[in-house]
Amino acid sequence: MVRLSMNELTTFRWSFDEDVRQYAAAGFDAIAVWRQKLSDFGEEKAVELLEDSPLSVSTLLWAGGFTGSDGRTYKESVEDALEAVQLAGDLKAESLVVYTGSRSGHTHNHAKRLFRNAMETLIPRAAECGVTLAIEPMHAGCASAWTFLTDLDETLSLLDSFQSPQVKLLFDAYHLGHVPDIVDRLPELVSRIALVQLGDARVPPCGEQNRCRLGAGTLPLQAIVAALVSHGYTGDLDIELMGEDMENPDYAELLADSRRVASGWLGDGG
């Protein structure tokens, strides 16, 4: 059964413990944990808090940057990712969000080699911890600081090359909802998806992500959700809302509205 998850980036100003309390009170099934908030609160305390909460952990965000695009060395980024995999396992998270890192001055092929090498190190640890590595491609209009994966087919081909059940696609509808005929492609993608993220958009991203409330933009989110569910998707729908249009909302009202809209798309009324 599909679960509704709320992402901690949505409630940027709340603390980790506020997020846990408020998401549960709003009726969400799961939480997407942001490592920064987790670190600020304390990892051991966070694990205990979640054990006492009705919330499951849909995903942990994030690890990656293997191309050096965030200023770390390759070795540092891989070591950090290994720690993130272990943490995701401790949290009983379904997945860990992974970004390749941008090209960062490398050739495209060299950037791919760096990512492949990192993944070959991470996959055995992910298998030990029972964590799926959720690789996220992004819209080319806002990907430059995060990933060189901006094409769905290239991403799928790269995932296939690992031949591992621990490596799957993070389907973020904010990024992939702009792909022509994406709804028609979902039947072939369902079995390959680790996590679905939802965020609407009024216009394609340009420079920075600027998401809007579910149903307030132009993306075919309702059709995407319907197609996923009808073709057997049983994972989490994680709601991730951020950007200029989402800077100062009433978080409690935003949670209620997001759950109402997403529940309506799932047909359970909210």
DRENVEX-973448 format. One record per residue (C-alpha): residue in three letters; x, y, z; residue number from 1. Coordinates in nm, 2 decimals, always signed. Example, Ala and Ser with C-alpha at 12.3 -4.5 7.8 and 13.67 -1.06 7.14 Angstrom:
% residues 2
<type ALA, X +1.23, Y -0.45, Z +0.78, seq 1>
<type SER, X +1.37, Y -0.11, Z +0.71, seq 2>
This chain:
% residues 270
<type MET, X +0.00, Y +0.00, Z +0.00, seq 1>
<type VAL, X +0.13, Y +0.34, Z -0.10, seq 2>
<type ARG, X +0.24, Y +0.56, Z +0.20, seq 3>
<type LEU, X +0.24, Y +0.94, Z +0.21, seq 4>
<type SER, X +0.57, Y +1.08, Z +0.33, seq 5>
<type MET, X +0.67, Y +1.44, Z +0.41, seq 6>
<type ASN, X +1.02, Y +1.57, Z +0.34, seq 7>
<type GLU, X +1.20, Y +1.77, Z +0.60, seq 8>
<type LEU, X +1.32, Y +2.02, Z +0.34, seq 9>
<type THR, X +0.95, Y +2.13, Z +0.31, seq 10>
<type THR, X +0.95, Y +2.25, Z +0.67, seq 11>
<type PHE, X +1.29, Y +2.41, Z +0.65, seq 12>
<type ARG, X +1.25, Y +2.62, Z +0.97, seq 13>
<type TRP, X +1.13, Y +2.34, Z +1.20, seq 14>
<type SER, X +1.36, Y +2.13, Z +1.40, seq 15>
<type PHE, X +1.39, Y +1.75, Z +1.36, seq 16>
<type ASP, X +1.17, Y +1.68, Z +1.66, seq 17>
<type GLU, X +0.91, Y +1.93, Z +1.55, seq 18>
<type ASP, X +0.90, Y +1.76, Z +1.21, seq 19>
<type VAL, X +0.84, Y +1.42, Z +1.37, seq 20>
<type ARG, X +0.57, Y +1.54, Z +1.60, seq 21>
<type GLN, X +0.39, Y +1.76, Z +1.34, seq 22>
<type TYR, X +0.41, Y +1.51, Z +1.05, seq 23>
<type ALA, X +0.26, Y +1.24, Z +1.27, seq 24>
<type ALA, X -0.01, Y +1.47, Z +1.39, seq 25>
<type ALA, X -0.10, Y +1.57, Z +1.03, seq 26>
<type GLY, X -0.15, Y +1.20, Z +0.94, seq 27>
<type PHE, X +0.15, Y +1.13, Z +0.73, seq 28>
<type ASP, X +0.28, Y +0.77, Z +0.73, seq 29>
<type ALA, X +0.65, Y +0.85, Z +0.68, seq 30>
<type ILE, X +0.92, Y +1.11, Z +0.70, seq 31>
<type ALA, X +1.21, Y +1.18, Z +0.46, seq 32>
<type VAL, X +1.50, Y +1.26, Z +0.70, seq 33>
<type TRP, X +1.74, Y +1.54, Z +0.62, seq 34>
<type ARG, X +2.09, Y +1.47, Z +0.75, seq 35>
<type GLN, X +2.15, Y +1.83, Z +0.86, seq 36>
<type LYS, X +1.85, Y +1.83, Z +1.09, seq 37>
<type LEU, X +1.93, Y +1.49, Z +1.22, seq 38>
<type SER, X +2.29, Y +1.59, Z +1.30, seq 39>
<type ASP, X +2.16, Y +1.91, Z +1.48, seq 40>
<type PHE, X +1.92, Y +1.70, Z +1.69, seq 41>
<type GLY, X +2.16, Y +1.41, Z +1.76, seq 42>
<type GLU, X +2.16, Y +1.08, Z +1.57, seq 43>
<type GLU, X +2.11, Y +0.85, Z +1.87, seq 44>
<type LYS, X +1.82, Y +1.07, Z +2.01, seq 45>
<type ALA, X +1.67, Y +1.08, Z +1.66, seq 46>
<type VAL, X +1.67, Y +0.70, Z +1.63, seq 47>
<type GLU, X +1.50, Y +0.67, Z +1.97, seq 48>
<type LEU, X +1.24, Y +0.94, Z +1.88, seq 49>
<type LEU, X +1.15, Y +0.76, Z +1.56, seq 50>
<type GLU, X +1.13, Y +0.43, Z +1.73, seq 51>
<type ASP, X +0.86, Y +0.58, Z +1.95, seq 52>
<type SER, X +0.68, Y +0.75, Z +1.66, seq 53>
<type PRO, X +0.42, Y +0.60, Z +1.42, seq 54>
<type LEU, X +0.63, Y +0.74, Z +1.13, seq 55>
<type SER, X +0.84, Y +0.52, Z +0.91, seq 56>
<type VAL, X +1.15, Y +0.66, Z +0.73, seq 57>
<type SER, X +1.09, Y +0.68, Z +0.36, seq 58>
<type THR, X +1.44, Y +0.80, Z +0.28, seq 59>
<type LEU, X +1.75, Y +0.97, Z +0.40, seq 60>
<type LEU, X +1.89, Y +1.26, Z +0.21, seq 61>
<type TRP, X +2.15, Y +1.27, Z +0.09, seq 62>
<type ALA, X +2.49, Y +1.14, Z -0.02, seq 63>
<type GLY, X +2.71, Y +1.19, Z -0.33, seq 64>
<type GLY, X +2.91, Y +1.46, Z -0.49, seq 65>
<type PHE, X +3.17, Y +1.21, Z -0.60, seq 66>
<type THR, X +3.30, Y +1.44, Z -0.87, seq 67>
<type GLY, X +3.42, Y +1.70, Z -0.62, seq 68>
<type SER, X +3.15, Y +1.95, Z -0.71, seq 69>
<type ASP, X +3.09, Y +2.03, Z -0.35, seq 70>
<type GLY, X +3.45, Y +2.09, Z -0.25, seq 71>
<type ARG, X +3.52, Y +1.75, Z -0.10, seq 72>
<type THR, X +3.77, Y +1.50, Z -0.23, seq 73>
<type TYR, X +3.66, Y +1.18, Z -0.39, seq 74>
<type LYS, X +3.78, Y +0.98, Z -0.09, seq 75>
<type GLU, X +3.59, Y +1.22, Z +0.15, seq 76>
<type SER, X +3.27, Y +1.19, Z -0.04, seq 77>
<type VAL, X +3.28, Y +0.81, Z -0.06, seq 78>
<type GLU, X +3.36, Y +0.79, Z +0.32, seq 79>
<type ASP, X +3.07, Y +1.02, Z +0.39, seq 80>
<type ALA, X +2.84, Y +0.81, Z +0.17, seq 81>
<type LEU, X +2.94, Y +0.49, Z +0.35, seq 82>
<type GLU, X +2.85, Y +0.66, Z +0.68, seq 83>
<type ALA, X +2.51, Y +0.77, Z +0.53, seq 84>
<type VAL, X +2.43, Y +0.41, Z +0.42, seq 85>
<type GLN, X +2.50, Y +0.29, Z +0.77, seq 86>
<type LEU, X +2.29, Y +0.57, Z +0.91, seq 87>
<type ALA, X +2.00, Y +0.49, Z +0.67, seq 88>
<type GLY, X +2.02, Y +0.13, Z +0.79, seq 89>
<type ASP, X +2.01, Y +0.24, Z +1.16, seq 90>
<type LEU, X +1.70, Y +0.45, Z +1.08, seq 91>
<type LYS, X +1.54, Y +0.16, Z +0.90, seq 92>
<type ALA, X +1.51, Y +0.39, Z +0.60, seq 93>
<type GLU, X +1.38, Y +0.24, Z +0.28, seq 94>
<type SER, X +1.64, Y +0.43, Z +0.07, seq 95>
<type LEU, X +1.93, Y +0.68, Z +0.06, seq 96>
<type VAL, X +1.91, Y +0.96, Z -0.19, seq 97>
<type VAL, X +2.23, Y +0.97, Z -0.40, seq 98>
<type TYR, X +2.35, Y +1.25, Z -0.63, seq 99>
<type THR, X +2.64, Y +1.19, Z -0.87, seq 100>
<type GLY, X +2.79, Y +1.54, Z -0.84, seq 101>
<type SER, X +2.82, Y +1.77, Z -1.13, seq 102>
<type ARG, X +3.07, Y +1.73, Z -1.41, seq 103>
<type SER, X +3.29, Y +1.98, Z -1.22, seq 104>
<type GLY, X +3.54, Y +2.03, Z -1.50, seq 105>
<type HIS, X +3.56, Y +1.66, Z -1.58, seq 106>
<type THR, X +3.47, Y +1.51, Z -1.91, seq 107>
<type HIS, X +3.13, Y +1.34, Z -1.90, seq 108>
<type ASN, X +3.29, Y +1.00, Z -1.93, seq 109>
<type HIS, X +3.53, Y +1.06, Z -1.64, seq 110>
<type ALA, X +3.25, Y +1.19, Z -1.42, seq 111>
<type LYS, X +3.06, Y +0.87, Z -1.49, seq 112>
<type ARG, X +3.37, Y +0.66, Z -1.40, seq 113>
<type LEU, X +3.40, Y +0.84, Z -1.07, seq 114>
<type PHE, X +3.03, Y +0.77, Z -1.00, seq 115>
<type ARG, X +3.06, Y +0.41, Z -1.10, seq 116>
<type ASN, X +3.37, Y +0.36, Z -0.88, seq 117>
<type ALA, X +3.19, Y +0.51, Z -0.58, seq 118>
<type MET, X +2.88, Y +0.30, Z -0.64, seq 119>
<type GLU, X +3.08, Y -0.02, Z -0.65, seq 120>
<type THR, X +3.21, Y +0.06, Z -0.30, seq 121>
<type LEU, X +2.86, Y +0.16, Z -0.17, seq 122>
<type ILE, X +2.66, Y -0.13, Z -0.31, seq 123>
<type PRO, X +2.80, Y -0.41, Z -0.08, seq 124>
<type ARG, X +2.74, Y -0.19, Z +0.23, seq 125>
<type ALA, X +2.39, Y -0.10, Z +0.11, seq 126>
<type ALA, X +2.31, Y -0.47, Z +0.08, seq 127>
<type GLU, X +2.44, Y -0.54, Z +0.43, seq 128>
<type CYS, X +2.23, Y -0.26, Z +0.57, seq 129>
<type GLY, X +1.91, Y -0.34, Z +0.36, seq 130>
<type VAL, X +1.91, Y +0.01, Z +0.20, seq 131>
<type THR, X +1.83, Y +0.09, Z -0.16, seq 132>
<type LEU, X +2.05, Y +0.35, Z -0.33, seq 133>
<type ALA, X +1.80, Y +0.59, Z -0.49, seq 134>
<type ILE, X +1.98, Y +0.77, Z -0.78, seq 135>
<type GLU, X +1.82, Y +1.10, Z -0.87, seq 136>
<type PRO, X +1.83, Y +1.26, Z -1.22, seq 137>
<type MET, X +1.73, Y +1.63, Z -1.23, seq 138>
<type HIS, X +1.60, Y +1.88, Z -1.48, seq 139>
<type ALA, X +1.88, Y +2.03, Z -1.67, seq 140>
<type GLY, X +1.76, Y +2.38, Z -1.57, seq 141>
<type CYS, X +1.86, Y +2.33, Z -1.21, seq 142>
<type ALA, X +2.10, Y +2.03, Z -1.20, seq 143>
<type SER, X +2.44, Y +2.20, Z -1.24, seq 144>
<type ALA, X +2.54, Y +2.20, Z -0.87, seq 145>
<type TRP, X +2.41, Y +1.85, Z -0.80, seq 146>
<type THR, X +2.43, Y +1.59, Z -1.08, seq 147>
<type PHE, X +2.54, Y +1.53, Z -1.44, seq 148>
<type LEU, X +2.23, Y +1.31, Z -1.49, seq 149>
<type THR, X +1.97, Y +1.51, Z -1.67, seq 150>
<type ASP, X +1.84, Y +1.25, Z -1.92, seq 151>
<type LEU, X +1.61, Y +0.97, Z -1.80, seq 152>
<type ASP, X +1.73, Y +0.72, Z -2.06, seq 153>
<type GLU, X +2.10, Y +0.78, Z -1.98, seq 154>
<type THR, X +2.02, Y +0.74, Z -1.61, seq 155>
<type LEU, X +1.84, Y +0.41, Z -1.66, seq 156>
<type SER, X +2.13, Y +0.28, Z -1.87, seq 157>
<type LEU, X +2.37, Y +0.37, Z -1.60, seq 158>
<type LEU, X +2.16, Y +0.21, Z -1.33, seq 159>
<type ASP, X +2.14, Y -0.11, Z -1.55, seq 160>
<type SER, X +2.52, Y -0.12, Z -1.56, seq 161>
<type PHE, X +2.54, Y -0.20, Z -1.19, seq 162>
<type GLN, X +2.32, Y -0.51, Z -1.22, seq 163>
<type SER, X +2.23, Y -0.47, Z -0.85, seq 164>
<type PRO, X +1.89, Y -0.47, Z -0.68, seq 165>
<type GLN, X +2.03, Y -0.21, Z -0.44, seq 166>
<type VAL, X +2.04, Y +0.05, Z -0.71, seq 167>
<type LYS, X +1.72, Y +0.21, Z -0.83, seq 168>
<type LEU, X +1.57, Y +0.53, Z -0.97, seq 169>
<type LEU, X +1.45, Y +0.82, Z -0.76, seq 170>
<type PHE, X +1.15, Y +0.94, Z -0.96, seq 171>
<type ASP, X +1.11, Y +1.31, Z -0.87, seq 172>
<type ALA, X +0.80, Y +1.43, Z -1.05, seq 173>
<type TYR, X +0.93, Y +1.79, Z -1.02, seq 174>
<type HIS, X +1.22, Y +1.70, Z -1.25, seq 175>
<type LEU, X +1.08, Y +1.42, Z -1.46, seq 176>
<type GLY, X +0.73, Y +1.55, Z -1.49, seq 177>
<type HIS, X +0.85, Y +1.78, Z -1.77, seq 178>
<type VAL, X +0.96, Y +1.48, Z -1.99, seq 179>
<type PRO, X +0.73, Y +1.44, Z -2.29, seq 180>
<type ASP, X +0.50, Y +1.14, Z -2.26, seq 181>
<type ILE, X +0.63, Y +1.06, Z -1.91, seq 182>
<type VAL, X +0.29, Y +0.92, Z -1.80, seq 183>
<type ASP, X +0.30, Y +0.67, Z -2.09, seq 184>
<type ARG, X +0.65, Y +0.55, Z -1.98, seq 185>
<type LEU, X +0.56, Y +0.48, Z -1.62, seq 186>
<type PRO, X +0.45, Y +0.11, Z -1.67, seq 187>
<type GLU, X +0.81, Y +0.03, Z -1.77, seq 188>
<type LEU, X +0.95, Y +0.23, Z -1.49, seq 189>
<type VAL, X +0.75, Y +0.11, Z -1.19, seq 190>
<type SER, X +0.97, Y -0.19, Z -1.10, seq 191>
<type ARG, X +1.28, Y +0.03, Z -1.12, seq 192>
<type ILE, X +1.17, Y +0.31, Z -0.88, seq 193>
<type ALA, X +1.30, Y +0.33, Z -0.52, seq 194>
<type LEU, X +1.10, Y +0.64, Z -0.43, seq 195>
<type VAL, X +0.86, Y +0.88, Z -0.58, seq 196>
<type GLN, X +0.89, Y +1.25, Z -0.49, seq 197>
<type LEU, X +0.61, Y +1.50, Z -0.56, seq 198>
<type GLY, X +0.65, Y +1.87, Z -0.61, seq 199>
<type ASP, X +0.46, Y +2.09, Z -0.86, seq 200>
<type ALA, X +0.59, Y +2.36, Z -1.09, seq 201>
<type ARG, X +0.44, Y +2.66, Z -1.27, seq 202>
<type VAL, X +0.73, Y +2.68, Z -1.51, seq 203>
<type PRO, X +1.03, Y +2.46, Z -1.58, seq 204>
<type PRO, X +1.32, Y +2.53, Z -1.34, seq 205>
<type CYS, X +1.59, Y +2.78, Z -1.44, seq 206>
<type GLY, X +1.89, Y +2.81, Z -1.21, seq 207>
<type GLU, X +1.72, Y +2.71, Z -0.88, seq 208>
<type GLN, X +1.43, Y +2.48, Z -0.80, seq 209>
<type ASN, X +1.11, Y +2.67, Z -0.74, seq 210>
<type ARG, X +0.84, Y +2.42, Z -0.64, seq 211>
<type CYS, X +0.48, Y +2.51, Z -0.57, seq 212>
<type ARG, X +0.20, Y +2.34, Z -0.38, seq 213>
<type LEU, X +0.06, Y +2.02, Z -0.52, seq 214>
<type GLY, X -0.20, Y +2.09, Z -0.78, seq 215>
<type ALA, X -0.10, Y +2.46, Z -0.81, seq 216>
<type GLY, X +0.13, Y +2.41, Z -1.10, seq 217>
<type THR, X +0.12, Y +2.26, Z -1.45, seq 218>
<type LEU, X +0.28, Y +1.92, Z -1.41, seq 219>
<type PRO, X +0.06, Y +1.61, Z -1.46, seq 220>
<type LEU, X +0.10, Y +1.49, Z -1.10, seq 221>
<type GLN, X -0.25, Y +1.34, Z -1.06, seq 222>
<type ALA, X -0.20, Y +1.13, Z -1.38, seq 223>
<type ILE, X +0.15, Y +1.03, Z -1.27, seq 224>
<type VAL, X +0.02, Y +0.91, Z -0.93, seq 225>
<type ALA, X -0.27, Y +0.72, Z -1.09, seq 226>
<type ALA, X -0.04, Y +0.55, Z -1.35, seq 227>
<type LEU, X +0.21, Y +0.45, Z -1.08, seq 228>
<type VAL, X -0.05, Y +0.30, Z -0.85, seq 229>
<type SER, X -0.24, Y +0.12, Z -1.13, seq 230>
<type HIS, X +0.08, Y -0.04, Z -1.25, seq 231>
<type GLY, X +0.18, Y -0.17, Z -0.91, seq 232>
<type TYR, X +0.38, Y +0.09, Z -0.73, seq 233>
<type THR, X +0.36, Y +0.03, Z -0.35, seq 234>
<type GLY, X +0.63, Y +0.25, Z -0.22, seq 235>
<type ASP, X +0.63, Y +0.60, Z -0.07, seq 236>
<type LEU, X +0.51, Y +0.93, Z -0.22, seq 237>
<type ASP, X +0.74, Y +1.18, Z -0.06, seq 238>
<type ILE, X +0.62, Y +1.54, Z -0.08, seq 239>
<type GLU, X +0.92, Y +1.78, Z -0.12, seq 240>
<type LEU, X +0.83, Y +2.15, Z -0.16, seq 241>
<type MET, X +1.09, Y +2.42, Z -0.16, seq 242>
<type GLY, X +1.20, Y +2.73, Z -0.35, seq 243>
<type GLU, X +1.11, Y +3.10, Z -0.36, seq 244>
<type ASP, X +0.74, Y +3.04, Z -0.37, seq 245>
<type MET, X +0.76, Y +2.82, Z -0.06, seq 246>
<type GLU, X +0.97, Y +3.04, Z +0.16, seq 247>
<type ASN, X +0.72, Y +3.16, Z +0.42, seq 248>
<type PRO, X +0.42, Y +2.93, Z +0.44, seq 249>
<type ASP, X +0.22, Y +2.83, Z +0.74, seq 250>
<type TYR, X +0.37, Y +2.49, Z +0.78, seq 251>
<type ALA, X +0.08, Y +2.33, Z +0.96, seq 252>
<type GLU, X -0.16, Y +2.45, Z +0.69, seq 253>
<type LEU, X +0.08, Y +2.33, Z +0.42, seq 254>
<type LEU, X +0.10, Y +1.99, Z +0.57, seq 255>
<type ALA, X -0.28, Y +1.96, Z +0.58, seq 256>
<type ASP, X -0.32, Y +2.09, Z +0.22, seq 257>
<type SER, X -0.05, Y +1.86, Z +0.09, seq 258>
<type ARG, X -0.20, Y +1.55, Z +0.26, seq 259>
<type ARG, X -0.55, Y +1.64, Z +0.14, seq 260>
<type VAL, X -0.44, Y +1.68, Z -0.22, seq 261>
<type ALA, X -0.22, Y +1.37, Z -0.23, seq 262>
<type SER, X -0.48, Y +1.16, Z -0.06, seq 263>
<type GLY, X -0.73, Y +1.27, Z -0.31, seq 264>
<type TRP, X -0.51, Y +1.15, Z -0.59, seq 265>
<type LEU, X -0.48, Y +0.82, Z -0.42, seq 266>
<type GLY, X -0.85, Y +0.80, Z -0.39, seq 267>
<type ASP, X -0.87, Y +0.78, Z -0.01, seq 268>
<type GLY, X -1.01, Y +1.12, Z +0.04, seq 269>
<type GLY, X -0.76, Y +1.24, Z +0.30, seq 270>
